[in-house]
Amino acid sequence: MKKISVLDSTLRDGSQGEGISYSVQDKINIVKALDELGVTYIEAGNPGSNPKDMEFFAEAKKLKLQHSKLVAFGSTRRKGIKCAEDANLQSLLAAETDVVCIFGKTWDFQVTEIIHATLEENLEMIRETVAFLVENKKEVIFDAEHFFTGYAANSEYALKCLGAAVEGGASCLCLCETKGGEMPMQCYEATKTVVERFAKNGEVVVGVHTHNDTGLAVANSLMAVEAGAAHVQGVLLGFGERTGNANLSTIIADLQLKMDCNCIPEENMVKLTPICKRVAEITNIALDAGMPYVGGSAFAHKAGMHIDAVIKNPFAYEHITPETVGNERVFLMSEVAGKSMIVEKVQKFDSSLNKNSPVVAEIVKKVKELEHIGYQFEGADASFEILVRKAIGKYQPFFNLHYYKTSGEFPRFADDQSAFAQFKIDVDGKVVVSAGDGDGPVNALDVAIRNALEQFYPNVAQIHLTDYKVRVLDGKGATASRVRVLIESSDGESHWATMGVSSDIIEASYLALVDSFEYKLIKDLERKFGKLI
């Protein structure tokens, strides 16, 4: 089994993605998550570029990591400056990481036209910078910036740059596909040449760092490994500048499960999906449902024939078992799903039910009726579970609604308040009237519902909405058209989606909100008692 060292650059290259911003505590939390996963290196930032990264490295010194090594990132010394006088290099030393990653130019165009140095000066900058850091007891990874472009333009010079890094004492030569435009065979051929020239004696490791501008970042990384690379850089969830970096969650799984390589401890593969979800939560982004291995749709089945076959034997339509990477199989409820999917879901509550059970036929009929008016349960599994519970007698409402009212006002009476809501319920005979104001009637209603429910169920406070979508189902009715509201919610650990449909957008939102709150309360009760209720 070939050992591949993995360098995660979520906190450096990933943070350059549009809309991505981390606090120091966010960065600490992501380091802990990546260390738990077991990546070899965590490239945590450029201490010479901003005060936040300097603060992070000061805090990071307190961490006791089990699997990973922290890496500080920076550039070769500036032209005309001695290493000992270069502020960037001094910042790298101040970070006190055992490993540093230094990037240097390997494309002659970049050398002469961008940093305005001679080709020989650039070689000296690389050689002297690496040697300076090695003398200061650092393990040095040399990021050969623009290597593949430079190799295509002037292969002799690009290889000389790598040679200069080796002469300085670099332990890893990472070939960077900085522009992201290479094809897989180009990556393979160039990497193979570098491996044959520099890595045959085993003293230097060749690595790869790819970008996704052609949608080939993962493919290019895998081809580089095929060519002999033993070090792969990327971002766990693939985000980053422009179209993003190589997606490490996919690369790790591909290498470890398909290509007989070892990237992380074998027992940690089951943590891949949970840790991806944790990193997405910290980053404040939604985990792409279509992401291989770890996405919510990676093992989702919708067609009736597929579902029936997977229930009999998952090998029929799944390339691995979802549990291998900590994910789970999902059967999407729709008009094409058939009775097999219904049976699979209701058997969680009553194992005696089968395709011929009358209640299964009733649920299928109800689903088709609801989908006819606009529901789409494949995107709202929590609402579907509540529907099933109601049908088989495994549902008890947490409150009885008397009424809700909403009103709006324009001009606004405050910057973030334009609506008011009133909500009246009773719980076990105790009547409560609550109110809320907010930025629009749905927000005000959400606040009013929470104000009422938290008096009885404090854990409602853990719920926060992560997405709110409205779709007009039939525009012929103009402003009276039926709409579908999809709400995605999280309590910091679990995520779920609920749905409501009505010609009144407030009512549709109310239906989705109530399903969200009740789903959370049901799941908390089940965790408390350790069984289905």
C-alpha positions in Angstrom: 0.0 0.0 0.0 1.5 3.3 -1.1 1.7 6.0 1.6 0.4 9.4 0.5 0.9 12.5 2.7 -2.0 14.9 2.5 -1.7 18.6 3.1 -5.0 20.4 3.7 -5.0 24.1 2.8 -8.6 25.0 3.8 -7.3 27.7 6.1 -4.9 29.2 3.6 -5.8 28.6 0.0 -9.5 27.7 0.8 -9.9 31.0 2.7 -9.3 32.8 -0.6 -12.6 31.6 -1.9 -15.4 34.1 -2.4 -17.4 34.7 0.8 -15.1 32.6 3.0 -13.8 34.3 6.2 -12.6 32.7 9.4 -12.1 34.0 12.8 -9.1 32.8 14.9 -11.4 30.5 16.8 -12.9 29.1 13.5 -9.4 28.3 12.4 -8.6 26.5 15.7 -11.8 24.5 15.4 -11.0 23.5 11.8 -7.5 22.4 12.8 -9.0 20.2 15.5 -11.4 18.6 13.0 -8.6 18.0 10.4 -6.4 16.5 13.0 -9.2 14.2 14.1 -9.5 13.1 10.5 -5.8 12.4 10.4 -4.4 14.5 7.5 -0.6 14.7 7.5 -0.2 18.5 7.3 -2.5 21.4 7.9 -1.4 24.6 6.1 -2.9 27.1 8.4 -2.0 30.5 6.9 0.6 33.0 6.0 1.9 34.7 9.2 3.6 37.4 7.2 0.4 38.5 5.4 -1.9 39.6 8.1 -2.3 40.1 11.9 -5.0 37.5 12.2 -2.7 34.7 11.0 0.0 35.8 13.4 -2.6 35.7 16.2 -3.7 32.2 15.1 -0.2 30.8 15.2 0.3 32.2 18.6 -2.9 30.4 19.8 -2.0 27.3 17.9 1.1 26.7 19.9 -1.2 25.6 22.7 -2.7 22.8 20.7 -1.7 19.2 21.1 -2.3 17.5 17.8 -2.5 13.7 17.5 -2.0 13.2 13.8 -1.2 16.4 11.9 1.6 18.9 11.6 0.9 22.6 11.4 2.4 24.3 8.4 3.1 28.0 8.0 3.1 29.3 4.4 5.1 32.1 2.8 7.2 33.1 -0.2 10.9 33.0 -1.0 12.9 36.0 0.1 12.3 39.2 -1.8 14.7 40.2 -4.6 17.7 42.1 -3.2 17.1 41.2 0.4 19.1 38.8 2.6 17.1 36.0 4.1 17.9 37.1 7.7 16.5 40.5 6.9 13.3 39.4 5.1 10.2 40.2 7.2 8.2 37.3 5.6 10.8 34.8 6.6 11.1 36.2 10.1 7.4 35.8 10.4 7.6 32.2 9.4 10.2 31.6 12.1 8.1 33.4 14.6 5.2 31.1 13.9 7.3 28.3 15.4 5.9 25.5 13.2 8.1 22.5 12.5 7.1 22.6 8.9 7.0 25.5 6.4 5.7 25.7 2.9 7.6 28.1 0.6 6.3 29.1 -2.8 8.7 30.2 -5.5 8.4 31.0 -9.2 9.1 28.2 -11.7 7.7 29.9 -14.8 10.2 32.1 -16.6 7.5 34.5 -17.6 6.6 35.1 -14.0 10.2 35.7 -13.1 11.0 38.3 -15.7 7.6 40.0 -16.2 6.0 39.9 -12.7 8.8 40.1 -10.1 11.3 41.6 -12.6 14.2 39.4 -11.6 16.7 37.6 -13.8 16.3 33.9 -14.1 19.5 33.3 -12.1 18.4 35.7 -9.4 15.2 33.6 -9.0 17.2 30.4 -8.6 19.3 32.0 -5.9 16.2 33.2 -4.1 14.8 29.7 -4.0 18.0 28.0 -3.0 18.9 30.5 -0.3 15.4 30.7 1.2 15.1 26.9 1.5 18.6 26.6 2.9 17.9 29.4 5.5 14.8 27.6 6.8 16.6 24.2 6.9 19.4 25.8 8.9 16.7 27.0 11.3 15.6 23.3 11.7 12.5 23.5 9.5 11.1 20.8 7.3 10.5 22.6 4.0 7.9 21.9 1.4 8.6 23.8 -1.8 5.5 24.9 -3.7 6.6 25.2 -7.3 4.2 27.9 -8.3 3.0 27.8 -11.9 5.1 24.6 -12.4 3.0 23.0 -15.1 2.6 26.2 -17.1 6.3 26.9 -16.7 7.3 23.3 -17.6 5.3 23.6 -20.9 6.9 27.0 -21.7 10.5 26.2 -20.6 10.9 22.8 -19.1 14.7 23.2 -18.6 14.2 26.3 -16.4 11.3 24.9 -14.5 13.4 21.8 -13.6 16.3 24.0 -12.6 14.0 25.8 -10.1 13.2 22.4 -8.5 16.9 21.6 -8.5 17.6 24.8 -6.6 15.0 23.8 -3.9 16.6 20.4 -3.6 20.0 21.9 -3.3 18.7 24.1 -0.5 17.4 21.1 1.4 13.7 20.9 0.6 12.1 17.6 1.5 9.1 17.9 -0.8 8.7 19.4 -4.3 5.0 20.2 -4.8 4.1 20.9 -8.4 1.5 23.6 -8.5 -1.1 23.8 -11.3 -1.7 27.4 -10.3 -3.7 28.5 -13.3 -5.8 25.4 -13.2 -5.9 24.8 -16.9 -4.0 21.5 -17.3 -5.3 18.3 -18.8 -4.7 15.0 -16.9 -2.1 13.6 -19.3 -0.1 16.8 -19.1 0.0 16.5 -15.3 0.9 12.8 -15.6 3.8 13.3 -18.0 5.3 16.3 -16.2 5.0 14.7 -12.8 6.6 11.5 -14.1 9.6 13.4 -15.4 10.1 15.2 -12.0 9.7 11.9 -10.1 12.3 10.2 -12.3 14.8 13.1 -11.9 14.4 14.0 -8.2 12.7 11.2 -6.3 14.3 7.9 -7.3 16.6 7.8 -4.3 13.7 8.5 -1.9 15.3 11.6 -0.3 12.8 13.9 -1.9 9.0 13.5 -2.1 7.1 14.9 -5.2 3.7 16.4 -4.6 0.9 18.0 -6.5 -1.4 21.0 -6.0 -4.2 21.5 -8.5 -7.0 23.9 -9.1 -10.4 23.2 -10.6 -10.8 25.7 -13.4 -11.4 22.9 -16.0 -13.3 20.7 -13.5 -10.3 18.4 -13.4 -8.6 19.1 -10.1 -9.3 15.7 -8.6 -8.5 13.9 -11.9 -5.2 15.8 -12.2 -4.2 15.0 -8.6 -5.0 11.3 -9.1 -3.0 11.2 -12.4 0.0 12.8 -10.6 -0.2 10.0 -8.0 -0.2 7.5 -10.8 2.9 9.1 -12.1 4.7 8.7 -8.7 3.6 11.7 -6.6 3.4 10.8 -2.9 2.1 14.1 -1.5 -1.3 15.7 -2.4 -2.5 19.2 -1.5 -6.0 20.5 -1.6 -9.0 21.8 0.4 -11.2 19.3 2.2 -14.4 20.6 0.6 -12.8 21.9 -2.6 -13.6 25.6 -2.3 -11.0 28.3 -2.9 -10.1 31.1 -5.4 -12.0 31.2 -8.7 -13.5 27.7 -9.2 -11.8 26.2 -6.2 -9.1 23.8 -5.2 -8.8 20.0 -5.5 -11.4 18.4 -3.3 -9.6 16.4 -0.7 -12.7 14.6 0.6 -13.0 13.0 -2.8 -9.2 12.5 -3.3 -8.7 10.8 0.1 -11.6 8.5 -0.6 -10.5 7.7 -4.2 -6.9 7.0 -3.2 -7.7 5.0 -0.1 -10.7 3.0 -1.3 -10.0 2.7 -5.0 -6.2 3.0 -5.5 -4.7 1.0 -2.7 -3.1 4.1 -1.0 -3.0 5.1 2.6 -3.8 8.8 3.2 -5.3 8.8 6.7 -5.6 6.1 9.4 -7.9 3.4 8.0 -10.2 3.6 11.0 -10.8 7.3 10.4 -12.5 6.8 7.0 -15.8 6.6 8.8 -15.2 10.1 10.1 -14.9 11.6 6.6 -18.6 12.7 6.2 -19.1 13.9 9.8 -15.9 16.0 9.7 -16.8 17.4 6.2 -20.2 18.5 7.7 -18.4 20.0 10.7 -16.0 22.0 8.5 -19.0 23.2 6.4 -20.8 24.3 9.5 -17.8 26.3 10.8 -17.3 27.8 7.3 -21.0 28.7 7.3 -21.7 27.1 3.9 -24.0 24.3 2.9 -22.3 21.0 2.1 -22.9 20.4 -1.6 -25.4 17.5 -1.8 -23.9 16.3 -5.0 -20.4 16.0 -3.6 -19.0 12.4 -4.0 -18.8 10.2 -0.9 -19.8 12.9 1.6 -22.8 14.7 0.0 -26.3 14.2 1.1 -27.2 12.8 -2.4 -24.1 10.6 -2.7 -26.1 7.5 -1.7 -29.6 8.8 -2.5 -32.0 6.7 -4.6 -35.2 7.8 -6.1 -36.4 5.5 -9.0 -38.6 2.7 -7.8 -36.6 -0.1 -9.5 -33.4 1.2 -8.0 -34.8 1.4 -4.5 -36.3 -2.1 -4.7 -32.9 -3.4 -5.9 -30.9 -1.6 -3.2 -33.2 -2.8 -0.5 -32.5 -6.3 -1.7 -28.8 -5.8 -2.1 -27.1 -2.4 -2.0 -24.3 -3.7 -4.3 -26.8 -3.4 -7.2 -26.4 0.4 -7.4 -23.7 1.5 -4.9 -20.0 1.4 -5.5 -19.2 1.4 -1.8 -21.3 1.1 1.3 -22.1 4.6 2.6 -21.0 3.6 6.2 -17.5 3.3 4.9 -17.2 7.0 4.7 -19.6 7.8 7.5 -22.5 8.7 5.2 -25.9 7.1 5.0 -28.2 5.7 2.4 -31.2 7.9 1.5 -34.4 6.8 -0.3 -36.0 9.8 -1.8 -39.8 10.0 -1.6 -41.5 10.8 -4.8 -44.2 9.6 -7.1 -41.7 7.4 -8.9 -40.3 5.8 -5.7 -42.8 3.0 -5.3 -43.9 1.0 -2.3 -40.4 -0.4 -1.5 -39.2 3.0 -0.3 -42.3 3.5 1.8 -41.9 0.1 3.4 -38.2 0.8 4.2 -39.1 4.0 6.1 -42.2 2.7 7.9 -40.4 -0.5 9.1 -38.3 1.8 11.3 -41.4 2.2 13.4 -43.2 -1.1 12.8 -41.2 -4.0 11.4 -44.3 -6.0 10.7 -45.5 -3.7 7.9 -44.9 -4.8 4.3 -45.9 -3.9 0.7 -49.3 -5.4 1.2 -50.1 -3.5 4.4 -53.1 -1.2 4.0 -51.3 1.7 5.8 -48.5 1.5 3.1 -51.1 2.0 0.4 -52.6 4.9 2.3 -49.3 6.6 2.6 -48.5 6.1 -1.1 -51.9 7.6 -1.9 -51.4 10.5 0.4 -47.9 11.2 -1.0 -49.3 11.3 -4.6 -52.1 13.6 -3.5 -49.6 16.0 -1.8 -47.2 15.9 -4.7 -50.0 16.7 -7.1 -50.6 20.0 -5.2 -46.9 20.8 -5.1 -45.1 18.9 -2.3 -41.8 17.4 -3.2 -40.7 15.1 -0.4 -37.3 14.2 -1.9 -36.1 17.5 -0.7 -37.9 17.5 2.7 -37.3 14.1 4.3 -38.2 15.4 7.8 -41.6 16.4 6.6 -42.0 13.0 5.0 -41.1 11.3 8.3 -43.7 13.3 10.2 -46.3 12.3 7.5 -45.4 8.6 8.0 -45.6 9.0 11.8 -49.1 10.5 11.5 -50.2 7.7 9.2 -49.1 4.8 11.5 -50.0 6.4 14.8 -46.5 7.3 15.9 -47.1 11.0 16.2 -48.2 13.2 19.1 -48.4 17.0 18.5 -46.4 19.1 20.8 -48.9 21.9 20.9 -52.4 22.8 19.7 -52.7 25.9 17.6 -55.5 28.4 18.4 -54.4 31.0 15.8 -51.5 33.1 14.4 -51.7 36.6 13.0 -49.2 38.6 11.1 -49.1 42.2 10.0 -46.7 44.4 8.1 -45.9 48.1 8.1 -44.4 50.4 5.5 -42.4 52.6 5.8 -40.5 50.4 8.3 -40.6 51.4 11.9 -37.1 50.1 12.4 -34.1 49.1 10.3 -34.7 45.4 10.9 -38.4 45.4 11.8 -41.2 45.7 9.3 -43.7 43.1 10.6 -45.4 41.8 13.7 -46.8 38.4 14.6 -49.0 37.0 17.3 -49.2 33.3 18.2 -51.6 31.5 20.5 -51.2 27.8 21.5 -51.9 25.5 24.3 -49.7 22.7 25.7 -51.3 20.2 28.0 -54.1 22.7 28.8 -51.8 25.7 29.4 -52.6 28.5 27.1 -49.8 30.9 25.9 -50.0 33.9 23.7 -46.7 35.2 22.3 -45.6 37.9 20.0 -42.6 38.6 17.8 -41.4 41.3 15.4 -39.0 40.9 12.6 -37.7 41.6 9.1 -40.9 40.6 7.3 -43.9 38.5 8.4 -42.2 35.1 8.1 -39.3 36.2 10.3 -41.8 37.8 12.8 -43.8 34.5 12.9 -40.7 32.5 13.4 -39.8 34.7 16.4 -43.3 34.4 17.9 -43.4 30.6 17.5 -40.0 30.3 19.2 -41.1 32.7 22.1 -44.0 30.4 22.8 -42.4 27.0 22.4 -39.2 27.8 24.3 -41.4 28.2 27.4 -42.2 24.4 27.2 -39.3 23.1 25.1 -36.0 25.0 25.8 -34.1 23.0 23.2 -36.0 24.9 20.4 -33.4 27.6 21.0 -30.8 25.3 19.4 -32.5 25.4 16.1 -31.4 27.9 13.5 -32.5 28.1 9.9 -29.7 27.6 7.4 -31.8 28.2 4.2 -35.2 29.4 3.2 -36.4 28.9 -0.4 -39.7 29.8 -2.0 -40.8 28.5 -5.4 -43.9 29.6 -7.3 -45.6 26.4 -8.5 -48.0 27.9 -11.1 -47.6 31.4 -12.2 -51.1 31.5 -13.8 -52.6 32.6 -10.5 -50.3 35.6 -10.4 -50.1 36.8 -6.8 -52.6 34.1 -5.8 -50.4 31.3 -7.1 -49.5 28.3 -4.9 -46.0 28.4 -3.5 -43.7 25.8 -2.0 -41.5 26.8 0.9 -38.5 24.7 1.8 -36.7 25.3 5.1 -33.4 23.8 6.0 -32.6 23.7 9.7 -29.7 22.7 11.9 -29.0 22.4 15.7 -25.3 22.4 15.2 -25.0 18.6 14.9 -27.9 17.5 12.6 -29.4 19.0 9.5 -32.9 18.5 8.2 -35.4 19.9 5.7 -39.1 20.6 5.9 -41.7 21.9 3.5 -45.0 23.6 3.3 -47.3 24.3 0.3 -50.1 26.9 0.1 -51.4 29.8 -2.0 -50.6 31.8 1.1 -46.8 32.2 1.6 -47.2 32.8 5.3 -49.2 29.6 5.7 -46.7 27.6 3.6 -43.9 29.0 5.8 -45.8 28.2 9.0 -46.3 24.6 7.9 -42.6 24.2 7.2 -41.6 25.9 10.4 -43.8 23.7 12.6 -42.5 20.5 10.9 -38.9 21.7 11.6 -39.6 22.4 15.3 -41.5 19.2 15.8 -38.9 17.1 14.0 -36.2 18.4 16.3 -38.3 17.8 19.4 -39.1 14.2 18.3 -35.4 13.4 17.7 -34.4 14.8 21.0 -36.9 12.7 22.8 -35.7 9.6 21.0 -32.1 10.4 22.0 -33.2 10.9 25.6 -35.1 7.6 25.9 -32.8 5.7 23.5 -35.6 4.3 21.4 -38.1 5.3 18.7 -41.3 6.9 20.1 
